[in-house]
Amino acid sequence: MKRRTFLEKIGSILAVLGITEAEWLSLGNRYYQALAQPSPRKLALLIGINQYPKIPALSGCLTDVELQRELLIYRFGFQGSDILTLTEEEASREFIETAFLDRLGKQAKPDDLIVFHFSGYGSRVKLETSPETMQNVLVSANASLVSQEETIVNYILEETLLLLLRSLPTDRVTAVLDTSYYAPTPVLGLKSRALPESVGAKLAAEELDFLQQLKTQKLPSTPIVLAATSNPKQSAREELFAGFSAGLFTYALTQYLWEFTPTIKIQVALSYMENSLSKLGSKQQPALLSSHKNQHLTSLPPDGIIGAEGAVTAIEEDGKTVHLWLAGLPPQVLLYYGVNSRFTLTTTTEELVLRSRTGLTAKAQIPQIEGANSLQVGQLVQESVRVLARKIHLIIALDTGLERIERVDATSAFDAFPHISTVVVGEKPADYLFAKLQQTPSRYGLFSLSGELISNATGEAGEAVKSTVQKLAPKLSTLLAAKLWRLTENQGSSRLALKTTLEIIDNRLPRVIMQRETVRAFKTETSIQKSLPTPIVPIGSQMQYRVENQSDRPVYLILLGLNNNHTAIAFYSWETPQEPNTTDTKPLLKEVVISPGETLTLPQTDTASEWMISGPASECEHQLIFSTAPFNGTLAALNAAKYSTAEEGPIDSLENSLDVVQALLQDLHNASAFKTDMNGTALDSHSLDVNNWASLSFSFQVL
């Protein structure tokens, strides 16, 4: 699929806002700056609608409201009394517009900060005044009005919303819209937040009159609008997570703001969030409109804490048990976040031990009795030790479009594989979707959760379900390996000071493509983020990673990834023998170790180690995983792989990817300074200490 730009204009937003595209591009960073800067008052209006009359229900919109509310209160200092939420039937067109006028318009003062959030359906309608043009609309809770003569819809025009935002008496206004307007046909996979066009329907006369009134008013504000998609025909999707559903955009945005709000440039934020959405099975590209390339995100006052995984929301009577909100954890990690994981209070040196988790909330205890007095509601918590179960399955959702006998056969076939589980789509979290292709005779295949066919994962036309599933065995093993290495990602929480840059060698000079750094290990004032272009790598490019170890210890490195057809790859660091070996031609591998203060290029820059990117066009994913201890088991697993000679290059296919990743997790566990004997955790789980490991993710497009 050809990559679309993040900065594509959405509908008629620019015209309604009355600004040029160049001016628009300078606004994106203000959302972060406004949230972090002191303000006389911070007001918010949050809208979420799951249940619509006579319309299929959504699942994640109320969670979106909760995600935003907890973020604003615990991360950015909003007062709960200054946040108005309208959910379900409360979110009628009349109530939403009245809340704008009375709650925001009349109460806000020039220096106040205002945040508006909408999660729900979007759609399109035609107006009698411009029948040739479809208008974007937000679908309110009372979407339809009864009329004997015609169909009337009680929607909010996107133009009305934008004018309402502009009418507010402050210039510090941000809107977050987790919705879309073009309904996909047919729908496969994740739920879409778009309704089909209302053909022949008329917009309520009250909405048209209200729009005309707004057009006559003074419009002092120039708001920021953050949208869930960058392309008009893309769908905003929602997904079932660990005990809750949420909009992909809202979850990615709020999780990013929990963990990453130091001086990071907008381009880095865009890249990170698209990367996060990709891990959740979606190609959705949010329209977080970019700031000027030289502007940074500002750090949080008053103490400059760089990121958190959550906050203390309640303390039980014993004074030692606390309730946590954990929306700062990467979404792919949350489902597998195990008991006995540990968090550090940012204001003290005390640790909290996780005892249970339900959805985004958890209970934890402080081990020391004398430390209980330090607990306070609102304290931020940062990850210290991540506990992951050793037995983690790849979960395949069976599409409801399959016949009953087809689902029975598919379940039986998938159950024959170790580490593979099946669920009915929409009932439990899943990683991929097994469904029919839209063709005759029937043909089965593996899809991403957003409905995109996985390459080289289909059966033949007319082939039986079991036969197709059996052929998927190598692919399933690779996809499970990728799932496991993604669970190691900890760019936000790692305490190892590492910075990694992906570069193209252009006329012998390196050009930056993407950059990742362990933000919590660097001081805000010294952290440097380069302005990054869109991560696209032309076919035929020579590439390299530049790794800077700014910690006080040597670190060891393993690189794993997926290439264009979801085939596993690895970086092979070949050992050069001291003397020619005429009896054993199999090359050996050596550790990649980076000394304190050293900068290493990967692969080495000599001609024999050049890394050339070949076609066809594809999407690539790399995981760079670092440890303070050698990867002895991982290296042994890599050496056991079937490969021919070292001349095949530093980046090559990996046939035993699952064995390698399982060995890697054990190596990270062995490197951890933390060992627990509580409840047998050490026997059935891996415990990873943020002081001893870092895992950075890179996803980019090859064109």
VMD Tcl script that draws the C-alpha trace (Angstrom):
set ca {
  {0.00 0.00 0.00}
  {1.44 3.34 -0.96}
  {2.22 5.58 2.00}
  {0.08 8.71 2.41}
  {1.35 11.92 3.90}
  {0.52 12.80 7.49}
  {-0.10 16.40 6.52}
  {-2.88 15.88 4.02}
  {-5.68 18.38 4.43}
  {-8.86 16.99 5.98}
  {-12.16 18.01 4.39}
  {-12.77 21.74 4.58}
  {-10.90 22.34 7.83}
  {-8.41 24.89 6.48}
  {-11.09 26.95 4.76}
  {-13.30 27.03 7.83}
  {-10.43 27.93 10.12}
  {-9.49 30.74 7.80}
  {-5.78 29.96 7.71}
  {-3.25 28.95 5.10}
  {-1.61 25.54 4.96}
  {1.72 27.04 6.05}
  {0.06 28.59 9.10}
  {-1.68 25.30 9.84}
  {1.62 23.42 9.87}
  {2.91 25.69 12.64}
  {0.09 24.83 15.04}
  {0.50 21.14 15.86}
  {3.00 21.57 18.67}
  {0.68 23.91 20.59}
  {-1.38 21.02 21.93}
  {1.58 19.74 23.90}
  {2.80 23.19 24.90}
  {-0.65 24.27 26.06}
  {-1.20 21.19 28.22}
  {2.16 21.55 29.92}
  {2.29 25.31 30.47}
  {0.81 27.09 33.49}
  {-2.64 28.50 32.83}
  {-5.20 30.45 34.90}
  {-7.66 27.64 34.23}
  {-7.86 24.52 32.11}
  {-11.32 23.54 30.82}
  {-12.35 20.44 28.92}
  {-15.48 19.14 27.18}
  {-15.27 15.39 26.48}
  {-17.87 13.60 24.32}
  {-18.23 9.83 23.96}
  {-21.11 7.85 22.40}
  {-21.29 4.06 22.21}
  {-25.07 3.53 22.05}
  {-27.02 5.05 19.16}
  {-30.72 4.46 18.47}
  {-31.22 2.08 15.53}
  {-27.49 2.16 14.72}
  {-24.92 -0.60 15.48}
  {-23.26 0.20 18.81}
  {-19.63 1.21 19.17}
  {-17.54 -0.15 22.05}
  {-14.63 2.15 22.88}
  {-15.94 5.71 22.98}
  {-16.62 5.83 26.73}
  {-13.13 4.45 27.38}
  {-11.73 7.23 25.17}
  {-13.39 9.80 27.41}
  {-11.91 8.10 30.46}
  {-8.47 7.95 28.85}
  {-8.54 11.67 28.12}
  {-9.99 12.61 31.52}
  {-7.39 10.67 33.54}
  {-4.60 12.05 31.35}
  {-5.75 15.64 31.83}
  {-6.16 15.29 35.60}
  {-3.14 13.20 36.60}
  {-0.64 14.15 33.89}
  {-1.52 17.78 33.13}
  {-3.08 19.15 36.30}
  {-6.70 19.72 35.21}
  {-9.25 19.97 38.02}
  {-11.99 17.35 37.81}
  {-14.63 20.05 38.33}
  {-13.39 21.82 35.18}
  {-13.92 18.77 32.96}
  {-17.45 18.26 31.60}
  {-18.23 14.87 30.09}
  {-21.28 14.16 27.94}
  {-21.79 10.46 27.24}
  {-24.44 8.34 25.59}
  {-27.89 10.03 25.53}
  {-26.45 13.16 27.18}
  {-24.44 13.78 24.00}
  {-27.32 15.08 21.89}
  {-26.69 17.77 19.31}
  {-28.51 20.32 21.47}
  {-26.60 19.44 24.66}
  {-23.20 19.47 22.93}
  {-23.75 22.86 21.33}
  {-25.24 24.30 24.53}
  {-22.23 23.06 26.52}
  {-19.97 24.87 24.06}
  {-21.85 28.13 24.47}
  {-22.57 28.07 28.22}
  {-19.78 25.96 29.73}
  {-16.93 27.06 27.49}
  {-17.92 30.22 25.66}
  {-19.31 32.13 28.67}
  {-16.88 30.84 31.32}
  {-13.56 30.83 29.49}
  {-11.21 33.81 29.73}
  {-8.53 34.90 27.26}
  {-5.65 32.99 28.91}
  {-7.57 29.78 29.67}
  {-6.78 26.46 28.02}
  {-9.65 24.49 26.43}
  {-9.61 20.87 25.27}
  {-12.50 19.32 23.30}
  {-12.68 15.61 22.55}
  {-15.22 13.68 20.44}
  {-15.41 9.90 20.09}
  {-18.31 8.49 18.10}
  {-19.59 8.02 14.57}
  {-18.94 10.40 11.74}
  {-20.71 10.48 8.39}
  {-21.49 12.70 5.38}
  {-24.61 14.46 4.16}
  {-25.64 16.75 1.31}
  {-27.02 20.20 2.02}
  {-29.71 21.75 -0.14}
  {-27.52 24.85 -0.45}
  {-24.69 22.81 -2.00}
  {-26.13 19.51 -3.29}
  {-23.00 18.74 -5.33}
  {-20.79 18.52 -2.21}
  {-20.91 16.06 0.67}
  {-20.39 17.62 4.10}
  {-18.62 15.92 7.00}
  {-20.74 15.55 10.14}
  {-20.44 14.26 13.71}
  {-23.27 11.88 14.60}
  {-24.88 12.94 17.88}
  {-26.69 10.61 20.29}
  {-30.12 11.71 19.01}
  {-29.05 11.10 15.42}
  {-32.48 10.76 13.81}
  {-35.62 12.85 14.11}
  {-39.08 11.43 13.41}
  {-40.93 12.92 10.48}
  {-43.78 11.49 8.46}
  {-42.75 13.25 5.31}
  {-38.96 12.97 5.15}
  {-35.83 11.64 6.83}
  {-34.21 14.26 9.05}
  {-30.83 13.72 10.71}
  {-29.77 15.60 13.83}
  {-26.05 15.72 13.08}
  {-23.44 18.35 13.92}
  {-21.73 19.73 10.87}
  {-17.94 19.65 11.00}
  {-18.12 23.27 9.88}
  {-20.31 24.11 12.89}
  {-17.81 22.48 15.27}
  {-14.87 24.35 13.79}
  {-16.70 27.67 14.02}
  {-17.63 26.91 17.65}
  {-13.97 26.28 18.40}
  {-13.02 29.55 16.73}
  {-15.68 31.46 18.66}
  {-14.18 30.69 22.08}
  {-12.59 33.69 23.83}
  {-9.12 32.14 24.11}
  {-6.50 31.27 21.56}
  {-5.47 28.12 23.44}
  {-8.04 25.69 22.03}
  {-7.45 22.09 20.96}
  {-9.91 19.55 19.54}
  {-9.30 15.80 19.31}
  {-11.64 13.99 16.89}
  {-11.55 10.19 17.07}
  {-14.02 9.67 14.24}
  {-14.09 9.36 10.45}
  {-16.53 10.05 7.64}
  {-16.24 7.38 4.91}
  {-17.71 3.99 5.84}
  {-15.64 1.11 4.42}
  {-17.45 -1.49 2.32}
  {-17.33 -4.33 3.18}
  {-16.19 -4.06 6.80}
  {-13.71 -6.72 7.90}
  {-11.84 -6.69 11.17}
  {-11.85 -3.74 13.54}
  {-14.95 -1.61 14.04}
  {-15.05 1.55 11.97}
  {-16.30 4.85 13.38}
  {-18.02 5.93 10.19}
  {-21.61 5.52 9.05}
  {-22.63 5.23 5.39}
  {-23.68 8.43 3.70}
  {-27.22 9.54 4.51}
  {-28.60 9.56 0.97}
  {-31.75 11.64 0.70}
  {-31.64 12.71 4.35}
  {-32.02 16.34 5.35}
  {-30.11 18.03 8.11}
  {-32.19 19.44 10.95}
  {-33.21 23.04 10.28}
  {-32.03 24.06 13.77}
  {-28.47 22.99 12.91}
  {-28.48 25.02 9.69}
  {-29.83 28.08 11.53}
  {-27.19 27.68 14.24}
  {-24.48 27.51 11.59}
  {-25.65 30.78 10.06}
  {-25.60 32.47 13.48}
  {-22.01 31.36 14.05}
  {-20.96 32.77 10.70}
  {-22.02 36.24 11.82}
  {-20.02 36.18 15.07}
  {-16.51 37.33 15.84}
  {-14.09 34.41 15.65}
  {-10.99 35.29 17.71}
  {-9.51 31.80 18.19}
  {-7.31 29.70 15.91}
  {-7.73 26.16 17.26}
  {-5.68 23.03 16.76}
  {-7.63 20.08 15.37}
  {-6.09 16.62 15.81}
  {-7.85 14.00 13.69}
  {-7.78 10.21 13.80}
  {-6.94 9.86 10.11}
  {-4.82 11.74 7.63}
  {-6.73 10.64 4.52}
  {-10.42 11.48 4.01}
  {-11.27 7.92 2.99}
  {-9.38 6.27 5.86}
  {-11.40 4.85 8.75}
  {-10.97 5.60 12.43}
  {-10.91 2.21 14.11}
  {-11.42 0.88 17.61}
  {-10.07 -2.33 19.12}
  {-10.77 -4.73 21.97}
  {-7.86 -4.70 24.41}
  {-7.32 -6.36 27.80}
  {-10.84 -6.07 29.24}
  {-11.84 -2.86 27.45}
  {-12.30 -1.35 24.01}
  {-10.84 1.99 22.90}
  {-10.25 4.08 19.82}
  {-6.83 3.31 18.37}
  {-6.03 7.00 17.91}
  {-7.10 8.04 21.40}
  {-5.17 5.21 23.02}
  {-2.02 5.89 20.97}
  {-2.24 9.64 21.63}
  {-2.84 9.44 25.38}
  {-0.31 6.64 25.91}
  {2.28 8.73 24.08}
  {1.54 11.75 26.27}
  {1.89 9.68 29.45}
  {5.32 8.37 28.51}
  {6.73 11.01 26.16}
  {6.40 14.69 26.89}
  {9.97 15.94 27.11}
  {11.60 18.09 24.44}
  {10.71 15.83 21.53}
  {9.97 17.19 18.10}
  {6.60 16.62 16.49}
  {8.09 14.50 13.71}
  {9.24 12.00 16.33}
  {5.75 11.93 17.87}
  {4.15 11.26 14.49}
  {6.53 8.42 13.76}
  {6.07 6.90 17.21}
  {2.27 6.92 17.08}
  {2.05 5.42 13.60}
  {4.49 2.77 14.82}
  {2.20 2.07 17.79}
  {-0.90 1.81 15.59}
  {0.92 -0.58 13.26}
  {1.64 -2.93 16.17}
  {-2.09 -2.95 16.90}
  {-2.81 -4.22 13.39}
  {-3.91 -0.91 11.88}
  {-2.57 1.15 8.97}
  {-4.46 4.17 10.28}
  {-2.31 7.31 10.05}
  {-3.35 10.06 12.49}
  {-3.33 13.67 11.36}
  {-1.29 15.15 14.16}
  {-0.43 18.25 12.23}
  {3.24 19.12 12.42}
  {4.80 22.12 14.07}
  {7.71 24.12 12.73}
  {10.66 21.76 12.47}
  {12.73 23.64 15.04}
  {10.11 23.62 17.80}
  {10.07 21.09 20.62}
  {7.54 19.66 22.98}
  {7.78 21.33 26.38}
  {8.41 19.48 29.63}
  {5.88 19.30 32.42}
  {5.96 21.80 35.28}
  {6.79 22.10 38.07}
  {9.37 19.35 38.51}
  {10.09 18.34 34.92}
  {9.22 14.66 35.41}
  {9.90 12.90 32.12}
  {7.06 10.50 31.53}
  {5.15 7.94 33.56}
  {3.24 4.71 33.03}
  {0.36 5.78 35.25}
  {-0.77 7.35 38.51}
  {-2.10 6.52 41.96}
  {-5.87 7.08 41.83}
  {-6.92 5.77 45.28}
  {-5.44 4.45 48.55}
  {-7.18 1.75 50.59}
  {-7.68 1.93 54.35}
  {-4.61 -0.17 55.14}
  {-2.48 2.63 53.71}
  {-0.36 0.15 51.74}
  {-2.69 -0.90 48.91}
  {-3.18 1.55 46.05}
  {-5.26 1.68 42.89}
  {-3.33 2.55 39.73}
  {-4.33 3.87 36.32}
  {-1.89 2.33 33.79}
  {-2.69 4.03 30.47}
  {0.99 4.88 29.97}
  {1.96 1.28 29.22}
  {2.33 0.37 25.53}
  {-1.02 -1.17 24.49}
  {0.55 -4.37 23.13}
  {2.23 -4.87 26.54}
  {-0.74 -4.20 28.84}
  {-2.56 -7.49 28.16}
  {0.47 -9.50 29.29}
  {1.61 -7.30 32.15}
  {2.08 -9.79 34.98}
  {1.62 -9.90 38.73}
  {4.76 -8.81 40.66}
  {5.67 -6.19 38.05}
  {7.05 -3.18 39.90}
  {6.68 0.59 39.71}
  {8.64 3.41 41.28}
  {6.92 6.46 42.74}
  {8.36 9.50 40.99}
  {8.42 11.59 44.17}
  {10.13 8.98 46.38}
  {12.38 5.93 46.08}
  {9.57 3.58 47.15}
  {8.42 0.74 44.91}
  {4.92 -0.62 44.33}
  {4.36 -4.31 43.56}
  {1.52 -5.14 41.17}
  {-1.00 -7.59 42.68}
  {-3.86 -7.61 40.16}
  {-5.06 -5.80 37.03}
  {-8.43 -5.34 35.35}
  {-8.33 -3.40 32.10}
  {-6.50 -0.13 32.62}
  {-6.77 -0.24 36.42}
  {-4.64 -2.25 38.85}
  {-3.98 -2.83 42.52}
  {-0.47 -2.63 43.93}
  {1.15 -2.71 47.35}
  {4.11 -0.97 48.91}
  {6.31 -3.68 50.49}
  {7.76 -1.64 53.37}
  {5.39 -0.63 56.19}
  {7.44 2.47 56.92}
  {7.08 3.62 53.32}
  {3.27 3.63 53.34}
  {3.10 7.18 54.64}
  {4.65 8.43 51.40}
  {1.64 7.36 49.31}
  {-0.60 10.10 47.92}
  {-3.38 10.17 45.34}
  {-2.13 11.74 42.13}
  {1.47 10.52 42.42}
  {2.90 9.38 39.10}
  {4.39 5.90 38.82}
  {7.16 4.73 36.49}
  {7.89 1.19 35.37}
  {10.71 -0.53 37.26}
  {10.34 -4.26 36.54}
  {8.21 -5.80 33.77}
  {6.98 -9.34 34.43}
  {5.84 -11.28 31.35}
  {4.43 -14.80 31.30}
  {6.61 -17.39 29.59}
  {3.59 -18.97 27.86}
  {2.12 -16.38 25.52}
  {-0.04 -17.44 22.57}
  {-0.70 -15.95 19.17}
  {-4.46 -15.31 19.15}
  {-6.37 -15.80 15.89}
  {-9.91 -14.40 15.63}
  {-12.30 -16.37 13.43}
  {-14.47 -14.16 11.27}
  {-18.22 -14.39 11.83}
  {-18.61 -14.68 8.06}
  {-17.33 -18.26 8.26}
  {-19.92 -21.01 8.33}
  {-20.23 -23.01 11.54}
  {-18.46 -26.05 10.08}
  {-15.69 -23.81 8.76}
  {-15.14 -22.34 12.24}
  {-15.09 -25.84 13.77}
  {-12.50 -27.02 11.23}
  {-10.40 -23.87 11.68}
  {-10.46 -24.18 15.47}
  {-9.38 -27.80 15.28}
  {-6.57 -27.02 12.84}
  {-5.19 -24.07 14.83}
  {-5.38 -26.05 18.09}
  {-2.90 -28.52 16.62}
  {-0.19 -25.86 16.86}
  {1.51 -25.04 20.16}
  {1.17 -21.42 21.31}
  {-1.83 -20.71 19.02}
  {-5.33 -19.91 20.34}
  {-8.57 -19.03 18.56}
  {-11.43 -16.72 19.56}
  {-14.54 -15.40 17.86}
  {-13.87 -11.98 16.40}
  {-14.98 -9.16 18.70}
  {-15.35 -11.31 21.82}
  {-11.73 -11.26 23.07}
  {-8.49 -9.50 22.11}
  {-6.79 -11.01 19.07}
  {-3.67 -10.55 16.97}
  {-4.88 -11.57 13.51}
  {-8.09 -12.50 11.70}
  {-8.81 -15.70 9.77}
  {-11.48 -15.15 7.14}
  {-12.65 -15.80 3.59}
  {-11.40 -13.74 0.71}
  {-14.11 -12.01 -1.29}
  {-14.04 -14.32 -4.28}
  {-15.57 -17.50 -5.66}
  {-14.77 -20.37 -5.16}
  {-14.01 -19.77 -1.50}
  {-10.46 -19.12 -0.42}
  {-9.17 -18.53 3.09}
  {-6.46 -16.28 4.41}
  {-4.92 -14.48 7.37}
  {-5.67 -10.78 7.79}
  {-4.54 -7.98 10.05}
  {-7.16 -6.73 12.49}
  {-7.86 -3.80 10.16}
  {-8.76 -6.24 7.37}
  {-5.57 -6.16 5.28}
  {-4.43 -9.48 3.88}
  {-1.12 -10.77 5.27}
  {1.29 -11.48 2.42}
  {1.91 -15.16 1.61}
  {-0.82 -16.23 4.05}
  {-3.62 -17.51 1.79}
  {-4.77 -20.90 0.61}
  {-5.63 -22.03 -2.88}
  {-9.07 -21.46 -4.39}
  {-11.40 -24.21 -3.23}
  {-8.90 -25.53 -0.68}
  {-10.25 -26.91 2.61}
  {-9.92 -24.86 5.77}
  {-7.63 -27.38 7.49}
  {-5.26 -27.51 4.54}
  {-4.95 -23.73 4.44}
  {-4.30 -23.55 8.19}
  {-1.64 -26.28 8.04}
  {0.22 -24.32 5.35}
  {0.26 -21.29 7.67}
  {2.52 -23.01 10.22}
  {5.77 -21.17 9.34}
  {3.95 -17.85 9.09}
  {2.25 -18.31 12.46}
  {5.58 -19.08 14.13}
  {7.09 -15.90 12.69}
  {4.12 -13.75 13.72}
  {4.28 -15.11 17.27}
  {7.99 -14.32 17.42}
  {7.24 -10.75 16.32}
  {4.54 -10.47 18.98}
  {7.03 -11.54 21.65}
  {9.78 -9.14 20.66}
  {7.26 -6.27 20.57}
  {6.49 -7.02 24.23}
  {10.04 -5.96 25.08}
  {9.54 -2.39 23.80}
  {10.39 0.11 26.55}
  {11.64 3.29 24.92}
  {9.70 5.29 27.48}
  {10.76 3.46 30.64}
  {14.32 2.19 30.05}
  {17.05 3.70 32.23}
  {19.84 2.80 29.81}
  {20.99 5.97 28.03}
  {20.86 4.90 24.38}
  {20.18 6.75 21.17}
  {19.72 5.00 17.81}
  {19.40 6.63 14.40}
  {18.39 4.94 11.14}
  {20.34 6.51 8.27}
  {20.61 6.30 4.49}
  {24.11 6.58 3.04}
  {23.69 9.22 0.34}
  {26.84 10.12 -1.63}
  {28.90 8.67 1.24}
  {27.12 10.94 3.71}
  {24.53 9.65 6.21}
  {21.00 11.10 6.06}
  {18.71 10.66 9.07}
  {15.49 8.69 8.49}
  {14.29 7.95 12.03}
  {15.61 8.35 15.55}
  {14.70 6.68 18.83}
  {16.14 7.32 22.28}
  {15.43 6.14 25.80}
  {13.92 9.45 26.88}
  {13.85 8.77 30.62}
  {17.59 8.17 30.70}
  {18.39 11.63 29.29}
  {17.97 14.97 31.00}
  {15.38 17.14 29.27}
  {17.68 20.09 28.82}
  {20.40 18.01 27.14}
  {18.25 15.74 25.03}
  {18.65 16.47 21.32}
  {16.13 15.37 18.73}
  {16.83 15.96 15.08}
  {14.13 17.04 12.68}
  {13.04 13.85 10.97}
  {11.47 13.50 7.54}
  {8.73 10.99 6.81}
  {10.28 7.51 7.29}
  {10.47 6.37 3.67}
  {13.44 4.42 2.32}
  {13.90 4.30 -1.49}
  {14.56 0.86 -2.99}
  {18.28 0.42 -3.61}
  {19.34 2.56 -0.65}
  {22.30 1.69 1.52}
  {21.25 1.84 5.16}
  {22.82 1.71 8.59}
  {21.96 2.17 12.25}
  {24.06 4.55 14.33}
  {23.95 3.55 17.99}
  {25.21 5.83 20.77}
  {25.83 4.28 24.18}
  {25.73 7.18 26.63}
  {25.38 4.91 29.67}
  {28.18 3.99 32.07}
  {28.15 0.29 31.10}
  {28.84 -1.74 27.96}
  {25.66 -2.90 26.23}
  {25.01 -5.83 23.93}
  {22.74 -5.62 20.88}
  {20.41 -7.93 18.94}
  {18.42 -6.77 15.87}
  {15.32 -8.69 14.76}
  {12.62 -7.71 12.30}
  {10.04 -8.41 9.61}
  {10.57 -7.66 5.94}
  {8.02 -6.98 3.22}
  {6.28 -10.38 3.25}
  {6.23 -10.84 7.04}
  {9.36 -13.00 6.90}
  {11.62 -12.82 9.94}
  {15.09 -11.33 9.55}
  {18.03 -10.80 11.89}
  {21.34 -8.99 11.99}
  {24.24 -11.42 11.78}
  {27.60 -10.25 13.13}
  {30.00 -12.71 11.51}
  {33.11 -13.86 13.32}
  {36.26 -13.62 11.20}
  {38.39 -16.72 11.92}
  {42.04 -16.22 12.84}
  {43.07 -18.99 10.44}
  {41.25 -20.52 7.49}
  {39.25 -23.56 8.48}
  {39.14 -26.07 5.69}
  {37.02 -28.65 7.51}
  {34.16 -26.49 8.78}
  {32.81 -23.87 6.43}
  {29.94 -22.80 8.65}
  {30.54 -19.22 9.83}
  {30.19 -18.30 13.48}
  {28.55 -15.29 15.06}
  {29.94 -12.88 17.62}
  {28.35 -10.50 20.11}
  {27.71 -6.90 19.13}
  {28.96 -4.94 22.13}
  {29.06 -1.15 22.48}
  {31.37 0.32 25.10}
  {30.36 3.26 27.35}
  {30.56 6.50 25.38}
  {31.05 4.64 22.08}
  {29.10 5.23 18.87}
  {28.78 2.17 16.64}
  {27.43 1.87 13.11}
  {25.51 -1.27 12.26}
  {26.64 -2.83 10.02}
  {30.24 -1.66 9.86}
  {30.89 0.86 7.10}
  {33.38 -1.25 5.12}
  {32.30 -2.27 1.64}
  {31.87 -5.95 2.51}
  {29.22 -5.12 5.09}
  {27.02 -2.80 3.05}
  {23.30 -3.19 3.71}
  {21.34 -2.54 0.52}
  {17.53 -2.31 0.58}
  {15.97 -4.34 -2.22}
  {12.46 -4.28 -3.63}
  {9.57 -4.71 -3.96}
  {7.79 -1.90 -2.13}
  {7.09 -2.97 1.43}
  {6.67 -2.08 5.06}
  {9.54 -3.10 7.32}
  {9.83 -3.41 11.09}
  {13.02 -3.65 13.14}
  {13.42 -4.16 16.89}
  {16.79 -3.21 18.38}
  {17.13 -4.88 21.76}
  {19.91 -3.99 24.20}
  {21.11 -5.68 27.39}
  {23.83 -5.07 29.96}
  {24.71 -8.79 29.80}
  {25.75 -10.91 26.81}
  {23.06 -12.60 24.71}
  {24.55 -16.05 25.19}
  {21.37 -18.03 24.59}
  {20.22 -15.82 21.71}
  {23.56 -16.16 19.97}
  {23.44 -19.94 20.37}
  {19.96 -19.99 18.81}
  {21.14 -17.82 15.94}
  {24.11 -20.12 15.38}
  {21.68 -23.05 15.21}
  {19.81 -21.41 12.32}
  {20.12 -22.81 8.82}
  {22.18 -20.42 6.76}
  {24.85 -20.94 4.17}
  {27.69 -18.42 4.16}
  {28.56 -15.04 5.60}
  {28.62 -13.56 2.11}
  {24.83 -13.28 2.15}
  {25.09 -10.02 4.07}
  {24.65 -8.69 7.57}
  {20.82 -8.69 7.39}
  {19.40 -12.04 6.38}
  {16.37 -14.26 6.84}
  {15.75 -16.02 10.16}
  {14.16 -19.45 9.98}
  {14.01 -20.27 13.70}
  {12.66 -16.90 14.82}
  {10.54 -18.26 17.67}
  {13.48 -20.16 19.19}
  {15.63 -17.04 18.95}
  {13.07 -14.77 20.63}
  {12.41 -17.22 23.44}
  {16.15 -17.40 24.08}
  {16.34 -13.61 23.95}
  {13.64 -13.22 26.62}
  {15.54 -15.64 28.84}
  {18.76 -13.67 28.31}
  {17.00 -10.44 29.30}
  {15.62 -12.18 32.38}
  {19.09 -13.42 33.31}
  {20.49 -9.91 32.88}
  {17.94 -8.43 35.26}
  {19.29 -7.34 38.62}
  {15.85 -8.11 40.04}
  {14.92 -11.67 40.91}
  {11.69 -12.59 42.64}
  {10.66 -15.75 44.42}
  {7.14 -14.52 45.19}
  {4.38 -16.92 44.08}
  {6.78 -18.78 41.82}
  {7.06 -15.83 39.45}
  {10.65 -16.68 38.53}
  {9.54 -20.13 37.31}
  {6.71 -19.20 34.98}
  {7.57 -15.62 34.01}
  {10.35 -13.42 32.73}
  {11.29 -10.44 34.93}
  {12.93 -7.55 33.05}
  {14.57 -4.65 34.89}
  {14.46 -1.22 33.20}
  {18.03 -0.60 34.40}
  {19.33 -3.55 32.40}
  {17.44 -3.56 29.10}
  {16.20 -1.29 26.34}
  {14.15 -2.13 23.26}
  {13.59 0.39 20.46}
  {11.19 -0.10 17.55}
  {11.64 1.17 13.98}
  {8.97 0.85 11.28}
  {9.43 2.39 7.84}
  {8.21 2.20 4.27}
  {10.32 0.95 1.38}
  {9.29 2.50 -1.94}
}
mol new
graphics top color blue
foreach p $ca { graphics top sphere $p radius 0.5 }
foreach p [lrange $ca 0 end-1] q [lrange $ca 1 end] { graphics top cylinder $p $q radius 0.2 }
display resetview
